[in-house]
Amino acid sequence: MTGPRAIQARALKIISVLKREYPAAHSSLHFKNPFQLLIATILSAQCTDERVNRVTPGLFKQYPTPEALGAADSAAIEKAIHSTGFYRSKARSIQNCARTLAGQYRGAVPDRLEDLVKLPGVGRKTANVVLGNAFGKPSIAVETHVIRLAGRLGLTPEEDPVKIEFALMKLYPEKDWIRLAHLLIDHGRAVCKARAPQCAACKLRKLCDFCRA
């Protein structure tokens, strides 16, 4: 059976297994407030969270607020985030984002998707990361691991991140949306890797289209 009900039933079995395998699944980016998470998530593009976590303590010590980051010397910001890659474009993004927060939101990070995606350097994935992890608002942050696993597990044939997001929303109860992304990310990092998936060791192999192929 491959109808909508069968897919949803399998989807619920998948998350049940993942919850047992990764009971402590959570954001691997370190942050103390919504502003720090927003900036860290922008920096995490094409960079590991581990690397970002090495950079952000020093960055936030120098520039603890949107006002401070917005007024900083751009060359100093580039130097501080150099190791995250694409440091010039990232420096522009986080500084322009900080200036917008300071100028339009009195230094506060907005808690609505439609406002977040208007900020410089912020796309839908980043906005959903902040909504879910900083504000606790139901959202699914679709990044590379989520895209890969959603396809391999047969949860959706969609390849566009926004379409994947909405497909997953239909399969899972709202209370699981935030955690779902973390569970898929943890499993993608540990087992269902992009180049060398460890199918033989995967607890989802009996539920996975990719393993059965």
Buried (B, 14 or more C-beta within 10 A) or exposed (E): EEEEEEBBEBBEEBBEBBBEBBEEBEBBBBBEEBBBBBBBBBBBBEBEBEBBBEBBEEBBEEBBBBBBBBEBEEEEBBEBBEEBBEBEEBBBBBBBBBBBBBEEEEBEBBBEBEBBBEBBBBBBBBBBBBBBBBBEBBBBBBBEBBBBBBBBBBBBEBEEBEEBBBBBBEBBEEEBBBBBBBBBBBBBBEBBEEEEBEBEEBBBBEBBEBBEE
